[in-house]
Amino acid sequence: MPRLLLFLAVTGLLSSCSDPTRQPGTISDLAIQNVTVIDAEHGVRTARTVVVRDGRITSVQETGEGVRAADVVDGTGHYLIPGLWDFHVHLTYEPRLTDAMPALFLNYGVTSIRDTGGLLERVAPVVGAMRAEGAIAPRVFFSGPLMDGEFVVYDGSNGSTPLGISNPDPATARANMARLAEAGVDFVKIYEMVTPEVFEVLVEEAGARGLPIDAHVPLSMRARDVGPSIQSLEHLRNIEMDCTATADAAVARRRELLANHDRLTGAALRSQLHRAYRIPSISAYDEEACRKVFGSMMGTIQVPTLRITALALQPPYTRQDWDSLLAKLPEEVAAEWRVVADNDHAAAPRDLTFPYWTLSMTNEMYEAGIPIGAGTDTPIALAAPGYSLHSELEMLVRAGLPPIEALRAATLRPAEFFGLENEMGTIEAGQLADLVLLSGNPLEDITATRSVVAVVTKGQLLTRSELNELVSANH
């Protein structure tokens, strides 16, 4: 493939007067010239030059205006979008992948991630390494452990990866929240087995510390009572249980079962409840009840993770680039995933009720005006870091989001969760310089987000060959 980027050391006396953020004579770090700029707030801007200095965008100007920069990229025929987010990641879920994750994310244009659950002693060192000065890694925001109930779903039993901690009562929840705050978490993740009393305390403690809250709808509660208290919800999980005319009686019965007189593990108890209520709730869908649920969530970002909830409709191993993806992964992981894919491909057909319901529900929420975010649950269920985010964008479009709104879900919505929309998520002067240069137009075909030519991360330009070298170095 012919080289698409032209890098020039600019030494001419070109004027920068159109850029009020720089003093006359200042040389910027990077200029991407004659590129089509796309973001969810400004739409499409053609023939623009984007200038970067000291890790921030200093101007987005018409091509032809003077600019002095150490590196100049010819963006003719290309498309520049904000750096992508994966809004649902577990860095420590698969230890064999952890060290390779930063390079893989960047390789696919993911410049920011939100780690939604990991034990502090495991995830904090990983976050520290990614944030270290000079580290080439995405920006990372983390919650620490899943704040679960007395019975913890991800407790490490039966060989599972431990992700959660127990909060059996309000006093324990307060103590755990103090520990998380001291560790410097960026947000809090509330999980499915908490009681309403513990949920209330966690919300109170997070609010007192200015920490946004992410959650699954707890099985002891109704979605409409959860939505107003938190800033994002994952997987559409347990929302279906509140979209029925008999939701009050169902939640009362679930609370009885959550007493767990049979002393099941947290994972087994949750699975039992999902089996008992998920499909019957979908079958008993009540439009009026669900409209009330939606009304409670107008300010709550929904992260449907369609890549996993509707996995059976678009398995990654059916894509032509599956083998080339596996070649980028650590060999032990790649070999295991090949076996998993082969077994899955040969398995009997699945019930597709839930996958199709998640697509339909995502569309209904979008049409109702509920904000949507893009996350993947990487690396669970064959979710390769970076790669799977593009699958999520495709599924969001399949669910009915226009491509520009799918891009919003992976750029501006995550920034809004953290109150960083004035810093990230759009391409304009003053924003942090996280950018992705594409060879294809994602508004014409969302799969073009895969056509990553170069990435700017924290103001640093990484060409396609440099991105590939990062992955090879960590292979």
DRENGUMAR-538837 format. One line per 10 residues: number of its first residue (from 1); their letters; for each residue x, y, z of C-alpha. Coordinates in nm, 4 decimals. Example, Ala and Ser with C-alpha at 12.3 -4.5 7.8 and 13.67 -1.06 7.14 Angstrom:
<recs>
1 = as = 1.2300:-0.4500:0.7800 ~ 1.3670:-0.1060:0.7140
</recs>
This chain:
<recs>
1 = mprlllflav = 0.0000:0.0000:0.0000 ~ 0.1456:0.3413:-0.0911 ~ 0.2449:0.5574:0.2029 ~ -0.0469:0.7832:0.2864 ~ 0.1261:1.0264:0.5205 ~ 0.3770:1.2920:0.4238 ~ 0.5881:1.4240:0.7101 ~ 0.7748:1.7486:0.6495 ~ 1.0022:1.9557:0.8696 ~ 0.8514:2.2967:0.8094
11 = tgllsscsdp = 1.1145:2.5685:0.8164 ~ 0.9476:2.8340:0.5980 ~ 0.8148:3.1621:0.7368 ~ 0.4465:3.0683:0.7227 ~ 0.2103:3.2832:0.9277 ~ -0.0025:3.1515:1.2159 ~ -0.1997:3.4675:1.2789 ~ -0.5344:3.2848:1.2566 ~ -0.4454:3.0914:1.5710 ~ -0.5026:3.3193:1.8725
21 = trqpgtisdl = -0.3847:3.0518:2.1174 ~ -0.0228:3.0754:1.9994 ~ 0.2243:3.3614:2.0106 ~ 0.3760:3.4803:1.6799 ~ 0.6770:3.2733:1.5827 ~ 0.5768:2.9683:1.7897 ~ 0.6274:2.6368:1.6130 ~ 0.3584:2.3815:1.6839 ~ 0.4246:2.0117:1.7288 ~ 0.1931:1.8769:1.4614
31 = aiqnvtvida = -0.0336:1.9914:1.1817 ~ -0.2700:1.7579:0.9947 ~ -0.3475:1.9397:0.6720 ~ -0.6351:1.9283:0.4236 ~ -0.8290:1.6660:0.6168 ~ -1.2033:1.6134:0.6573 ~ -1.2824:1.6585:1.0264 ~ -1.5766:1.4691:1.1774 ~ -1.7145:1.4862:1.5299 ~ -2.0569:1.4469:1.6857
41 = ehgvrtartv = -2.0985:1.8146:1.7776 ~ -1.9755:1.9856:1.4609 ~ -2.0591:1.7234:1.2000 ~ -1.8425:1.7323:0.8885 ~ -1.5855:2.0028:0.8153 ~ -1.3911:1.9654:0.4930 ~ -1.0481:2.0948:0.3962 ~ -0.9305:2.1695:0.7493 ~ -0.5901:2.1836:0.9126 ~ -0.5767:2.0682:1.2735
51 = vvrdgritsv = -0.2847:2.2040:1.4747 ~ -0.1494:2.0475:1.7950 ~ 0.0912:2.1859:2.0523 ~ 0.1805:2.0635:2.4023 ~ -0.0791:1.7881:2.3930 ~ -0.3738:2.0056:2.2954 ~ -0.5459:2.1144:1.9779 ~ -0.4636:2.4809:1.9245 ~ -0.6674:2.5420:1.6116 ~ -0.8947:2.3881:1.3500
61 = qetgegvraa = -0.8504:2.6192:1.0546 ~ -0.9198:2.6282:0.6862 ~ -0.6526:2.4634:0.4786 ~ -0.4364:2.7266:0.3134 ~ -0.3946:2.9415:0.6222 ~ -0.0381:2.9600:0.7400 ~ 0.0906:2.7155:0.9973 ~ 0.4353:2.6307:1.1324 ~ 0.4792:2.2838:1.2784 ~ 0.7577:2.0370:1.3439
71 = dvvdgtghyl = 0.5590:1.7587:1.1759 ~ 0.3074:1.8071:0.8988 ~ 0.0750:1.5278:0.7903 ~ -0.0940:1.5392:0.4522 ~ -0.4535:1.4370:0.5289 ~ -0.5825:1.4712:0.1752 ~ -0.8598:1.2176:0.1147 ~ -0.8628:1.1163:0.4812 ~ -1.0947:1.1648:0.7786 ~ -1.0053:1.2804:1.1278
81 = ipglwdfhvh = -1.2227:1.1802:1.4246 ~ -1.1747:1.2244:1.8010 ~ -0.9884:0.9486:1.9785 ~ -1.2196:0.6582:2.0534 ~ -1.3159:0.5285:2.3979 ~ -1.3887:0.1775:2.5100 ~ -1.6271:0.2601:2.7925 ~ -1.6337:-0.0896:2.9464 ~ -1.3008:-0.2661:2.9996 ~ -1.1534:-0.5079:3.2545
91 = ltyeprltda = -0.7760:-0.4710:3.2406 ~ -0.7051:-0.7524:3.4876 ~ -0.9711:-1.0056:3.3841 ~ -0.7285:-1.1990:3.1614 ~ -0.3760:-1.1621:3.3058 ~ -0.2205:-1.3052:2.9896 ~ -0.3575:-1.0058:2.7974 ~ -0.3050:-0.7278:3.0498 ~ 0.0425:-0.6178:2.9401 ~ -0.0545:-0.6253:2.5728
101 = mpalflnygv = -0.3729:-0.4222:2.6146 ~ -0.2396:-0.0641:2.5909 ~ -0.0712:-0.1236:2.2554 ~ -0.3701:-0.3147:2.1193 ~ -0.6098:-0.0367:2.2151 ~ -0.3969:0.2262:2.0431 ~ -0.3489:0.0021:1.7393 ~ -0.7230:0.0259:1.6777 ~ -0.7597:0.3961:1.7579 ~ -0.8837:0.3622:2.1172
111 = tsirdtggll = -0.7129:0.6422:2.3081 ~ -0.9176:0.6290:2.6323 ~ -1.0623:0.3444:2.8365 ~ -1.2826:0.3058:3.1441 ~ -1.1913:0.0061:3.3592 ~ -1.5215:-0.1031:3.5121 ~ -1.4049:-0.3498:3.7742 ~ -1.0881:-0.4991:3.9191 ~ -0.9470:-0.5596:4.2655 ~ -0.7437:-0.2593:4.3776
121 = ervapvvgam = -0.4298:-0.4581:4.4432 ~ -0.4394:-0.5866:4.0851 ~ -0.5683:-0.2949:3.8839 ~ -0.3971:-0.0024:4.0585 ~ -0.0444:-0.1048:3.9477 ~ -0.1668:-0.1487:3.5894 ~ -0.3271:0.1945:3.5928 ~ -0.0120:0.3408:3.7459 ~ 0.2026:0.1962:3.4701 ~ -0.0303:0.3278:3.1998
131 = raegaiaprv = -0.0247:0.6744:3.3566 ~ 0.3506:0.6847:3.4112 ~ 0.5397:0.9666:3.2449 ~ 0.6427:0.8647:2.8947 ~ 0.4127:0.5608:2.8824 ~ 0.2553:0.5055:2.5417 ~ -0.0903:0.4028:2.6507 ~ -0.4508:0.5194:2.6384 ~ -0.5852:0.7485:2.9053 ~ -0.7332:0.5262:3.1735
141 = ffsgplmdge = -1.0095:0.5829:3.4279 ~ -1.0812:0.3147:3.6889 ~ -1.3365:0.2187:3.9516 ~ -1.1542:-0.0404:4.1552 ~ -1.3619:-0.3463:4.2540 ~ -1.7233:-0.4160:4.1726 ~ -1.9154:-0.3098:4.4810 ~ -2.1264:-0.6217:4.5241 ~ -2.3547:-0.7496:4.7988 ~ -2.3074:-1.0131:5.0675
151 = fvvydgsngs = -2.2673:-1.2727:4.7925 ~ -2.0122:-1.1674:4.5314 ~ -2.0553:-1.2756:4.1708 ~ -1.6878:-1.2384:4.0741 ~ -1.5334:-1.3669:4.3963 ~ -1.2593:-1.5782:4.2389 ~ -1.4278:-1.9104:4.3164 ~ -1.4182:-2.1983:4.0684 ~ -1.1217:-2.0434:3.8899 ~ -1.3000:-1.7199:3.7973
161 = tplgisnpdp = -1.1166:-1.3894:3.8005 ~ -1.1884:-1.1949:4.1208 ~ -1.3329:-0.8528:4.0398 ~ -1.5742:-0.7725:4.3237 ~ -1.5850:-0.7230:4.6985 ~ -1.8609:-0.7865:4.9508 ~ -2.0784:-0.5117:5.0969 ~ -2.3175:-0.7060:5.3193 ~ -2.4339:-0.4015:5.5162 ~ -2.4218:-0.0195:5.5111
171 = ataranmarl = -2.1334:0.0046:5.7581 ~ -1.9105:-0.2142:5.5425 ~ -2.0131:-0.0188:5.2338 ~ -1.9065:0.3094:5.3974 ~ -1.5697:0.1648:5.4977 ~ -1.5093:0.0236:5.1506 ~ -1.6010:0.3540:4.9875 ~ -1.3499:0.5369:5.2062 ~ -1.0812:0.2916:5.0971 ~ -1.1653:0.3386:4.7280
181 = aeagvdfvki = -1.1581:0.7158:4.7594 ~ -0.8204:0.6995:4.9303 ~ -0.6925:0.4847:4.6423 ~ -0.7916:0.7573:4.3973 ~ -1.0597:0.5834:4.1938 ~ -1.2251:0.7898:3.9199 ~ -1.5756:0.6481:3.9666 ~ -1.7673:0.3749:4.1489 ~ -1.9180:0.0554:4.0068 ~ -2.2233:-0.0891:4.1884
191 = yemvtpevfe = -2.3042:-0.4507:4.1091 ~ -2.6096:-0.6765:4.1057 ~ -2.6247:-0.8387:4.4491 ~ -2.6421:-0.5303:4.6707 ~ -2.9481:-0.4579:4.8847 ~ -3.1428:-0.1325:4.8452 ~ -2.9966:-0.0153:5.1775 ~ -2.6388:-0.0714:5.0615 ~ -2.7167:0.0853:4.7237 ~ -2.8407:0.3997:4.8994
201 = vlveeagarg = -2.5228:0.4244:5.1073 ~ -2.2964:0.3747:4.8064 ~ -2.4796:0.6491:4.6165 ~ -2.4554:0.8811:4.9169 ~ -2.0843:0.8176:4.9708 ~ -1.9983:0.8565:4.6017 ~ -2.1971:1.1791:4.5812 ~ -2.0189:1.3213:4.8846 ~ -1.6868:1.2605:4.7085 ~ -1.7929:1.3827:4.3654
211 = lpidahvpls = -1.7485:1.0392:4.2101 ~ -1.9754:0.9403:3.9194 ~ -2.1480:0.6028:3.9489 ~ -2.1713:0.3172:3.7025 ~ -2.3860:0.0108:3.7751 ~ -2.5816:-0.2929:3.6816 ~ -2.9405:-0.2660:3.7998 ~ -2.9317:-0.4576:4.1311 ~ -3.1562:-0.7628:4.1317 ~ -3.3151:-0.6400:4.4548
221 = mrardvgpsi = -3.4363:-0.3198:4.2897 ~ -3.6377:-0.1854:3.9996 ~ -3.4575:-0.0108:3.7166 ~ -3.6765:0.2997:3.7460 ~ -3.5598:0.3447:4.1059 ~ -3.1939:0.3020:4.0133 ~ -3.1612:0.5193:3.7027 ~ -3.2021:0.8638:3.8623 ~ -2.9236:0.7979:4.1150 ~ -2.6437:0.6977:3.8788
231 = qslehlrnie = -2.4709:0.8184:3.5659 ~ -2.4401:0.5009:3.3575 ~ -2.5873:0.1507:3.3363 ~ -2.4289:-0.1541:3.1758 ~ -2.5550:-0.4256:2.9385 ~ -2.9243:-0.3239:2.9718 ~ -2.8941:-0.5800:3.2529 ~ -3.2126:-0.6408:3.4542 ~ -3.3976:-0.3513:3.2894 ~ -3.6280:-0.6047:3.1234
241 = mdctatadaa = -3.7468:-0.7095:3.4698 ~ -3.8953:-0.3637:3.5254 ~ -4.0670:-0.3454:3.1859 ~ -4.3571:-0.5683:3.2891 ~ -4.6932:-0.5050:3.4524 ~ -4.5993:-0.7383:3.7405 ~ -4.2602:-0.5839:3.8233 ~ -4.3534:-0.5076:4.1869 ~ -4.4370:-0.8689:4.2680 ~ -4.1292:-0.9924:4.0789
251 = varrrellan = -3.8839:-0.7740:4.2698 ~ -4.0380:-0.8832:4.6010 ~ -3.9848:-1.2461:4.5060 ~ -3.6269:-1.1787:4.3932 ~ -3.5479:-1.0252:4.7307 ~ -3.6644:-1.3460:4.8960 ~ -3.4403:-1.5523:4.6704 ~ -3.1456:-1.3194:4.7311 ~ -3.1532:-1.4233:5.0974 ~ -2.9826:-1.7332:4.9529
261 = hdrltgaalr = -3.0958:-1.9934:5.2033 ~ -2.9294:-2.2598:4.9886 ~ -2.5941:-2.0791:5.0262 ~ -2.5170:-2.0744:4.6564 ~ -2.2143:-1.8881:4.5315 ~ -2.2800:-1.5355:4.4138 ~ -2.2305:-1.6394:4.0518 ~ -2.4692:-1.9337:4.0827 ~ -2.7337:-1.7272:4.2586 ~ -2.7217:-1.4544:3.9958
271 = sqlhrayrip = -2.7433:-1.7092:3.7139 ~ -3.0430:-1.8708:3.8795 ~ -3.2255:-1.5374:3.8945 ~ -3.1377:-1.4471:3.5366 ~ -3.2700:-1.7803:3.4124 ~ -3.5893:-1.7366:3.6109 ~ -3.6682:-1.3789:3.5105 ~ -3.4884:-1.2649:3.1925 ~ -3.6774:-1.4355:2.9094 ~ -4.0144:-1.4419:3.0909
281 = sisaydeeac = -3.9801:-1.0658:3.1468 ~ -3.9037:-1.0064:2.7795 ~ -4.2067:-1.2162:2.6878 ~ -4.4220:-1.0128:2.9267 ~ -4.3014:-0.6760:2.7939 ~ -4.5399:-0.3935:2.8848 ~ -4.5008:-0.0740:2.6822 ~ -4.6512:0.1564:2.9448 ~ -4.4293:0.0152:3.2204 ~ -4.1204:0.0510:3.0042
291 = rkvfgsmmgt = -4.2110:0.4094:2.9175 ~ -4.1939:0.4878:3.2912 ~ -3.8569:0.3156:3.3113 ~ -3.7288:0.5247:3.0208 ~ -3.8538:0.8404:3.1895 ~ -3.6280:0.7677:3.4861 ~ -3.3188:0.7282:3.2685 ~ -3.3084:1.0354:3.0487 ~ -2.9858:1.1459:3.2145 ~ -2.8342:0.7996:3.2551
301 = iqvptlrita = -2.5932:0.6795:2.9868 ~ -2.6839:0.3294:2.8714 ~ -2.3908:0.1086:2.7701 ~ -2.5621:-0.1862:2.5983 ~ -2.2378:-0.3705:2.5093 ~ -2.4148:-0.5212:2.2085 ~ -2.0892:-0.6845:2.1067 ~ -2.1450:-0.9321:2.3881 ~ -2.5203:-0.9216:2.4551 ~ -2.5912:-0.9876:2.0855
311 = lalqppytrq = -2.2730:-1.1869:2.0222 ~ -2.4599:-1.4732:1.8573 ~ -2.5778:-1.2368:1.5822 ~ -2.2255:-1.1295:1.4840 ~ -1.9489:-1.3529:1.6249 ~ -1.6025:-1.2032:1.5681 ~ -1.4685:-1.5279:1.4228 ~ -1.6974:-1.4892:1.1213 ~ -1.5096:-1.1776:1.0087 ~ -1.2408:-1.1998:0.7422
321 = dwdsllaklp = -0.9875:-1.0260:0.9673 ~ -1.0243:-1.2765:1.2541 ~ -0.6959:-1.4540:1.1802 ~ -0.5035:-1.1277:1.1443 ~ -0.6458:-1.0183:1.4803 ~ -0.5368:-1.3396:1.6514 ~ -0.1861:-1.2852:1.5148 ~ -0.1655:-0.9674:1.7270 ~ -0.2577:-1.1424:2.0515 ~ -0.0259:-1.3319:2.2877
331 = eevaaewrvv = 0.0139:-1.6815:2.1420 ~ -0.1392:-1.8640:2.4391 ~ -0.4507:-1.6461:2.4279 ~ -0.4806:-1.6743:2.0505 ~ -0.4588:-2.0547:2.0647 ~ -0.7273:-2.0720:2.3329 ~ -0.9568:-1.8343:2.1454 ~ -0.9270:-2.0457:1.8299 ~ -1.0553:-2.3455:2.0233 ~ -1.3364:-2.1431:2.1818
341 = adndhaaapr = -1.4387:-2.0081:1.8404 ~ -1.4316:-2.3534:1.6799 ~ -1.6443:-2.5003:1.9583 ~ -1.8851:-2.2083:1.9478 ~ -1.9194:-2.2334:1.5718 ~ -1.9995:-2.6036:1.6002 ~ -2.2475:-2.5631:1.8870 ~ -2.6208:-2.6044:1.8481 ~ -2.8185:-2.2923:1.7508 ~ -2.8915:-2.0609:2.0420
351 = dltfpywtls = -3.2116:-1.8965:2.1523 ~ -3.1814:-1.5497:1.9979 ~ -3.4575:-1.3871:2.2035 ~ -3.2207:-1.1891:2.4233 ~ -2.9816:-1.0785:2.1452 ~ -3.2649:-0.9405:1.9363 ~ -3.4236:-0.7822:2.2448 ~ -3.1021:-0.5921:2.3205 ~ -3.0959:-0.4502:1.9682 ~ -3.4600:-0.3491:1.9925
361 = mtnemyeagi = -3.4218:-0.1989:2.3400 ~ -3.1147:-0.0005:2.2336 ~ -3.3136:0.1426:1.9443 ~ -3.6102:0.2284:2.1663 ~ -3.3836:0.4032:2.4153 ~ -3.2079:0.5993:2.1444 ~ -3.5388:0.7056:1.9907 ~ -3.6588:0.8130:2.3352 ~ -3.3561:1.0398:2.3741 ~ -3.1670:0.8328:2.6309
371 = pigagtdtpi = -2.7881:0.8753:2.5927 ~ -2.5949:0.5734:2.4616 ~ -2.2303:0.4874:2.5324 ~ -1.9995:0.2418:2.3555 ~ -1.8328:-0.0296:2.5643 ~ -1.7334:-0.3891:2.4967 ~ -1.6575:-0.5798:2.8219 ~ -1.3090:-0.6474:2.6861 ~ -1.1612:-0.9086:2.7130 ~ -1.4630:-1.1216:2.8091
381 = alaapgyslh = -1.6152:-1.3496:2.5421 ~ -1.3562:-1.3105:2.2646 ~ -1.3430:-0.9331:2.3005 ~ -1.0021:-0.8287:2.1753 ~ -0.8803:-0.4934:2.3101 ~ -0.9452:-0.2179:2.0579 ~ -1.0765:-0.4455:1.7864 ~ -1.4005:-0.5145:1.9706 ~ -1.4873:-0.1446:1.9987 ~ -1.5335:-0.1328:1.6213
391 = selemlvrag = -1.7655:-0.4323:1.6449 ~ -1.9663:-0.2402:1.9044 ~ -1.9973:0.0591:1.6728 ~ -2.1254:-0.1681:1.3969 ~ -2.3827:-0.3191:1.6302 ~ -2.5003:0.0227:1.7479 ~ -2.5636:0.1189:1.3863 ~ -2.7381:-0.2134:1.3312 ~ -2.9591:-0.1272:1.6294 ~ -3.0660:0.1951:1.4599
401 = lppiealraa = -2.8191:0.4654:1.5619 ~ -2.6969:0.6845:1.2749 ~ -2.3181:0.6527:1.2311 ~ -2.2601:1.0010:1.3737 ~ -2.4451:0.8965:1.6906 ~ -2.2441:0.5754:1.7139 ~ -1.9343:0.7967:1.7046 ~ -2.0858:1.0158:1.9770 ~ -2.1288:0.7007:2.1889 ~ -1.7551:0.6287:2.1611
411 = tlrpaeffgl = -1.6238:0.9845:2.1935 ~ -1.8373:1.2505:2.3597 ~ -2.0668:1.0409:2.5824 ~ -1.7782:0.8911:2.7824 ~ -1.6284:1.2364:2.8288 ~ -1.9646:1.3613:2.9573 ~ -1.9761:1.0837:3.2181 ~ -1.6611:1.2288:3.3749 ~ -1.7585:1.5929:3.3161 ~ -1.4774:1.6248:3.0625
421 = enemgtieag = -1.6755:1.7320:2.7572 ~ -1.4798:2.0606:2.7473 ~ -1.1563:1.8610:2.7343 ~ -1.2332:1.5565:2.5213 ~ -1.4719:1.4150:2.2632 ~ -1.4668:1.6837:1.9945 ~ -1.2087:1.8366:1.7614 ~ -1.1715:2.2037:1.8457 ~ -0.9212:2.4460:1.9950 ~ -0.8450:2.3754:2.3590
431 = qladlvllsg = -0.9350:2.0046:2.3501 ~ -0.6836:1.7363:2.4437 ~ -0.5112:1.6038:2.1345 ~ -0.6454:1.2491:2.1045 ~ -0.7249:1.1883:1.7380 ~ -0.7656:0.9081:1.4850 ~ -0.6891:0.9469:1.1141 ~ -0.8941:0.7156:0.8918 ~ -0.8695:0.6305:0.5245 ~ -1.2473:0.5782:0.4966
441 = npleditatr = -1.5522:0.7855:0.5822 ~ -1.7288:0.6387:0.8895 ~ -2.0468:0.8325:0.8151 ~ -2.0863:0.6470:0.4868 ~ -1.9912:0.3097:0.6375 ~ -1.9286:0.2701:1.0091 ~ -1.6826:-0.0134:0.9404 ~ -1.4466:0.2573:0.8143 ~ -1.3538:0.3250:1.1778 ~ -1.1317:0.0199:1.1334
451 = svvavvtkgq = -0.9271:0.1953:0.8619 ~ -0.6831:0.3524:1.1094 ~ -0.3944:0.5236:0.9324 ~ -0.2481:0.7056:1.2325 ~ -0.3315:0.7914:1.5931 ~ -0.2541:1.0973:1.8007 ~ -0.2457:1.0060:2.1693 ~ -0.1778:1.2779:2.4279 ~ -0.0429:1.4889:2.1444 ~ 0.1982:1.2229:2.0176
461 = lltrselnel = 0.1646:1.1077:1.6577 ~ 0.1863:0.7322:1.5954 ~ 0.1920:0.6207:1.2319 ~ 0.0478:0.2897:1.1172 ~ 0.3920:0.1289:1.1179 ~ 0.4639:0.2624:1.4671 ~ 0.1314:0.1305:1.5938 ~ 0.2150:-0.2119:1.4549 ~ 0.5605:-0.2015:1.6108 ~ 0.4041:-0.1313:1.9513
471 = vsanh = 0.1945:-0.4461:1.9210 ~ 0.4899:-0.6530:1.8015 ~ 0.7015:-0.5325:2.0932 ~ 0.4372:-0.6488:2.3403 ~ 0.3515:-0.9744:2.1614
</recs>
